[in-house]
Structures are given as structure tokens and as C-alpha cells.
Amino acid sequence: MAKMIHSMIRVLDEARSVEFYGKVFGLKVADRIDFDTFTLIYMSNDETGFELELTVNKGRTEPYDLGNGYGHLALSVQEVEVEHKHLTEAGLNPGKIVELNRDGKLLALFFFITDPDGYKIEVLQRHGRYL
């Protein structure tokens, strides 16, 4: 069997991204591995063993072209409305809260937020399959 362990995104500014993911999702640096031409920063929290790997390519100054292949990362929280309020008060501009229903039942309650490099992140309330 395979176990998912991390997802990687390329970022321009290590400090800016570490601050964003720490402030928004409570992620902390679990490991940082520096190489001559790039640095890998693994971020996680106590909620899961899954990590976000930030890759910083040294010398890169231009934003990455996210293209049309990237969709989003998804994280679940206990209360979407509480998180949305917290992020709004912090000036981080989360998108509107969306309620998605299927066959008359709540499927998902969520909003999106965008990180400093333009990556979309879906924040879902823990419910149904999104625990």
C-alpha cells in the first residue's frame, strides 16, 4: 500500500511563505534541508502526518507560472466560519464561504484563500468525507 506523505509547491520567498502557512494553518517548520541551488522546507502540524514541502529555488526572482494544471490544496478545520472570521480580521482576504449541497444534504462548507505565490487553498469544514 502507498501512504501520501507530502505535497510540494515552489515558492519565491521562504520567510513570506513560512509566515503565511504558520499564520493561516498553524503549520510549523518540521525540517529544512539546504542545497547549493535550492532549499526544501517541510511544514506540518499535530493534526496530521501529511506535510507541505516548500521548494525555494535559489536565484529565482520571477513568480512561477502556475499554469492551468494546478487545482488547489485542501485542509479541513473544525469550524469554517470561525477560521474565516480569524483570517478576515488578520487582513488575509479569504474568499466567501460556500455551501455545497447534493440531493438536499450538505456536502461541503468551504472557502478558498490564496497564498503569497498565488496557490489556491480550499478550507473545508470537517464534515462527511472531509474529516
N, C-alpha and C positions, 0 to 999 in steps of 0.2 A: 504494500500500500504506500501511497505517497502522502506526505503531510506538507501543506503550504506553510512556508516559514517567513517569507517577506515579499514585498513589492518594492521595486526600485524606481525612483524618479530622478532626473537630472536637475540640479538647481544651480543658480549663479552665485548666490551669496550664502555661505554656510550659516553665519550668525543670524541673518534675517530669517532663514528657513527654520533653524532650530528654535528661535524665539516664537515664530508663528505656531509651529506644531506643539510647542510646550504650552503656550497661552491658550490655544484653541482646544486641544485634545488632551492636555496633561502628559504628553509624551516627553520622555527624558532620553538623553543620550545613553545607550546601553553599551556602545562600543564605537571607537573611532580609529580607523586604520588609514594611515597616511602613506602614500606612494609618491614617487617622483612627479608624476603627471596628473594624479587625481587623488581624491580623498573619499573614503566611504564612511558615512555616519549612520549607524543603526540606532533607530529610535523605537522605544516601546513604553508600555506602562504595565501595571499589575493586572489589568483586566484580561490580557490575552498574551499568548506566546508569539503571536504574529508581529513582525517588525516592519517598519518603513525604513528602507535604505535610501538615504540621500547621497547622490553621487555629485561631487564637485570636481569638474574638470579644470585644472589649474590653467590660468591664462585666458580662459573664455570670458569674453566681455559682452557678447551679443546674446539676447534672450533666445531660448530654444524655440524652434518651430514645433508646436505641439501637434500640428497636422490634424487630420480628421480621423485618426485611428484610436486615439486615447479617448476613453469614456470618462471614468471617474473612479476614485477610491470611495469606499463606503465604510462608515463607522456607526455603531449603534450607541445610543445613550438612553438613560432611564426616562428622562422627560425632555422631549424636543422643545417644548415651549420655554422651559427654564434655561436650556442651553442657548436658544435663540435670543432670549432677553439678555443673557450674560454677554453674548458676542456683540449684540447691538450696542449695549452700554459701553463695551470696550472699543467701539468705533470700527469694528471689523466687517461691517456690511454683509451679514448673511442674507441670502435670498428669502423670499416669502415662504411661509410654512404651507405645504401642500398636503391635502388629504386625498389619498388614492383608494377608491372603493372598487370592489369586484363582487358582482352578484349580491349587492345590497349590504356587504360587510366590509369593514375596514381592512384593507390590505396593507397600507403603509401610511405613516405620517412622517414627513421629512422636509428638509430644506437643503439647499446647496450653499457652500461657501467656496471662495476661490483663494488659493494660496498666493504668495508673492510672485511665483513664477507662472501663474495662470492655470494651474491644475485645479480642476473641479473636484470637490469633495462632497459626497452626499452624507448627511447626518440624519439617521433614521431612529425613530423611537423603537425601543425593544418591544416587539410585538410579533406574534405569529412566527414566521420563518426568520425574522430579523432579530434574533436574540443575540 
